[in-house]
């Protein structure tokens, strides 16, 4: 979905993983982060991991919904559409 130059997407976060990384599984991005799900640390790590994977600044990735759950809705700039399409292939 695109709104005002931004794209919203669903991301499944897996905290306490052995390494940080972002991959696609069944049309959903999966962000594996080493941070624990305590005091928003896994959320922050997931935002940084998604930003790195899409080639945008971490400040451009916004958490829209799902702060306490594992499935998050994020908003990224429309300029990341091409990188996102490649990841979801």
C-alpha positions in Angstrom: 0.0 0.0 0.0 1.3 3.5 -0.8 0.3 6.7 0.9 2.0 10.1 0.5 5.2 8.8 -0.9 5.4 6.0 1.6 4.8 2.2 1.5 3.4 0.2 4.3 4.5 -3.4 4.8 4.2 -6.3 7.2 7.3 -7.6 8.9 7.5 -10.6 11.2 10.2 -10.1 13.9 12.2 -13.0 15.4 14.0 -11.7 18.5 17.1 -13.4 20.0 18.2 -14.8 16.7 21.8 -15.9 16.2 22.4 -13.1 13.7 20.6 -10.0 12.3 19.1 -10.2 8.8 16.0 -9.8 6.7 14.5 -12.3 4.3 11.2 -13.0 2.6 8.9 -15.9 3.5 5.5 -16.4 1.9 5.3 -12.7 0.8 6.1 -11.3 4.3 9.5 -9.9 5.3 11.0 -11.7 8.3 13.5 -9.7 10.4 15.8 -11.8 12.6 17.5 -9.7 15.3 19.8 -10.6 18.1 18.2 -8.1 20.5 15.7 -9.4 23.1 12.1 -8.3 23.1 12.6 -6.1 26.1 12.0 -2.3 26.3 11.6 -2.0 22.6 15.1 -3.2 21.8 13.9 -5.8 19.3 11.7 -3.2 17.6 14.7 -0.8 17.2 16.9 -3.6 15.9 14.2 -4.7 13.4 13.8 -1.1 12.1 17.6 -0.8 11.6 17.8 -4.2 9.9 14.9 -3.4 7.5 16.4 0.0 6.7 19.8 -1.6 5.9 18.1 -4.3 3.7 16.2 -1.6 1.8 19.0 0.9 1.5 17.3 3.7 3.4 18.2 5.6 6.6 16.9 4.0 9.8 15.1 7.3 10.6 13.0 6.8 7.4 11.5 3.4 8.6 8.6 4.0 10.9 6.7 1.6 13.2 3.0 2.0 12.4 1.4 -0.9 14.3 2.5 -3.9 16.4 4.8 -2.5 19.0 4.2 -5.4 21.4 3.6 -8.2 18.9 5.9 -10.1 16.6 4.1 -9.0 13.4 4.7 -5.3 12.7 3.4 -2.9 10.2 6.1 -0.6 9.0 6.1 2.5 6.8 9.1 3.1 4.4 9.7 5.7 1.8 8.4 5.0 -1.7 12.0 5.1 -3.0 12.5 1.7 -1.4 9.9 0.1 -3.6 12.4 -1.5 -6.0 14.5 -3.0 -3.2 11.4 -4.3 -1.5 10.2 -5.9 -4.8 13.5 -7.6 -5.2 13.4 -8.9 -1.6 9.9 -10.3 -1.9 10.6 -12.2 -5.1 
